[in-house]
Amino acid sequence: MISGAGALHIPSFPDIDGRHEFTGPAFHSAEWDHSVDLTGKRVAIIGTGASAIQIVPEIVDQVAELQLYQRTPPWVVPRSNPEIPPALRQAMENIPGLRALARLGLYWAQEALAFGMTKRPNALRFIEAYAKYNIRRSVKDRELRRKLTPHYRIGCKRILNSTTYYRAVANPKTNLITDGITRITRNGIVTADGTERPVDVIVYATGFHVTDSYTYVQIKGRHGEDLVDRWNREGIAAHRGITVAEMPNLFFLLGPNTGLGHNSVVFMIESQIHYVADAIAKCDKRGAQALAPTRAAQDRFNDELQRKLASSVWNSGGCSSWYLDEHGKNTVLWGGYTWQYWRATRSVKTDEYQFLGVGNGSSENRQTVAAPAK
């Protein structure tokens, strides 16, 4: 079984008293209610992450008032998305290898960030300076600039890209509120300073379940062990983020510790697909029904990975992010360069695996040994 479910698709709602008492429309940004007309309404957006920076500029001119509730400001750098001139488009179409070269250039430009994020966080100061310039050029009010300026190392949380967000926050219609929310009433939102602000619509731009997303699927292994029970007991872990000890023939795409904070996960998925194909081929070559990594190989891989992550900006950058679980363990991100992961997934090392049912397996009669439980 190959799980391609990924992450960032199960909405997460904040635990706020009275959330269900609100009488107006309220919905998560990932489950947008298109039947609600925001024109002339007082709209509250809770959260200032990747979802909010896309929503705020789109609706600020439509609404009467926009209340933006911020717990921690994000680092936002200008979005580079220029129009591609016709001559360049024609060149991309007709010159062999030019598109591949352009992709390679984009890849290495992003990959260069891994040095600062994994080894020398202080090397990221020039990006912080660029992000602060982005605030200064868009927001004239000094107090508002202060509220929008993060006080943690850039990269600790997801770096966001927008050329319109700060201007939308500086719009007179927008009220940036940094006091914590204590409760939601039938008609509004109450913050820690005791102020109740009436609103017509609430949008929860509060992200997704990531470190606990595995709890939404039940998978049983070779001896009937429930994977969720194990991960709840021992912590989330997989071998190279793809296979799991005692869970034969179970493969993850974008599994534990294979997300990225600096480059495109498409590259990781491509590497994982290659690895899965090689695992199947090695099963066929041995005439095996299934394979699973040894516990020793899986533990060695994860111990080394967590050691590298400990000094990364994601673990030590001074923020609280969805990269870390409730125990402060990073089970989301890869802790190095993506080319290192590519190299580590070029082939399945047979000494790291147990092959099961040798002599009984083939591409025609292979059994799925790990499957969703009914």
Secondary structure, DSSP 8 states (H G I E B T S, - for coil): -EE---SS-SB-----BTGGG--S-EEEGGG--TT---TT-EEEEE--SHHHHHHHHHHTTTSSEEEEE-SS---EE--------HHHHHHHHHSTTHHHHHHHHHHHHHHTHHHHHHT-GGGGHHHHHHHHHHHHHH---HHHHHHHS--S-TTSS--EE-SSHHHHHTSTTEEEE-S-EEEE-SSEEEETTS-EEE-SEEEE---B--TTGGGGS-EE-TTS-BHHHHHHHH----BTTTB-TT-TT-EESS-TT-B-SSS-HHHHHHHHHHHHHHHHHHHHHHT-SEEEE-HHHHHHHHHHHHHHHHTSHHHHSS---TTB-TTS-B-SB--S-HHHHHHHTSS--GGGEEEESTTT--TTT----SEE--
